[in-house]
């Protein structure tokens, strides 16, 4: 089974290919598309930075521009992580491909199918949600223009720009150039988290499937109706051999989880800080726009909710991986371990001790990605939001 043609990863292949990060793309395609991403985002960040410097004395405008720059930095960070960890991501992808080539029982193949299908569904939901929200974000400022056009008014109304760059570019002269550029870079920007995060979810789903397979093996390691013989010769001990295979599979699953964690750990450290800052600044900007600019306030609310959803989307798979790695403990307890030989029990004891250490994904080995810490980060965002709105 080829991963590049597998329906389970079809959406991941499409969005990663758009930014030149699909491992099986031709080198020249990767180069051209990667340069396109870097130039597009850099040009937008350049304009935003110049506008930020020019508007430094305007507190409200500084928050708006800073929020946009932070979002662009967040998206660029995801792209750079994929770029610099391309080799690791390909190794993870190849391991998923090889899993379907192994000799599996119908039950084991069904488990792989369930987790892969779940990853595909969540990837579709995430990608579609990100693009729909981006479409709303991009079109809301132009509602007055559309209303004027539909009502056949003679006057021409120019909608608000997605990014405020009037301090560095002549709005009247280059309005449509700026508009096209901002639309293009915005949808380019949203493709980066859509592609990187959905692929991360697929990797986590496979790791969870591996732990689930091992748990299923352990729970069915011994038949229910069998005579207990604790002194079976090793050469005749089939259960002992099954446990050995389970230990090997467990070791491989742990290695996969460790490689996955090392691929995203450094990136998640900066992403966590940027997520908190973006949610805070967009919340403040929404409050600022409540007086007379309701469409803009709604746009910033949508952005804050989207970034919160994005942060939750990263935390949920990490929590799931942690839980699945700990479930090996439960699977061993649920097995008929008492009907195994002494040698088999000793192996299970070793496996039990190792499985008490969870596989977890951290943000730079400082912050553990989990639902509990997601709640703490959201509380921190609300605290900063309260402080900024009070001193404004």
HELIX and SHEET records of a PDB file:
HELIX    1   1 UNK A    3  UNK A    5  5                                   3    
HELIX    2   2 UNK A    7  UNK A    9  5                                   3    
HELIX    3   3 UNK A   10  UNK A   18  1                                   9    
HELIX    4   4 UNK A   27  UNK A   54  1                                  28    
HELIX    5   5 UNK A   59  UNK A   84  1                                  26    
HELIX    6   6 UNK A   86  UNK A   99  1                                  14    
HELIX    7   7 UNK A  106  UNK A  139  1                                  34    
HELIX    8   8 UNK A  140  UNK A  142  5                                   3    
HELIX    9   9 UNK A  143  UNK A  150  1                                   8    
HELIX   10  10 UNK A  171  UNK A  219  1                                  49    
HELIX   11  11 UNK A  234  UNK A  236  5                                   3    
HELIX   12  12 UNK A  238  UNK A  288  1                                  51    
HELIX   13  13 UNK A  294  UNK A  334  1                                  41    
HELIX   14  14 UNK A  337  UNK A  339  5                                   3    
HELIX   15  15 UNK A  342  UNK A  355  1                                  14    
HELIX   16  16 UNK A  371  UNK A  391  1                                  21    
SHEET    1   A 2 UNK A 362  UNK A 363  0                                        
SHEET    2   A 2 UNK A 367  UNK A 368 -1                                        
END                                                                             
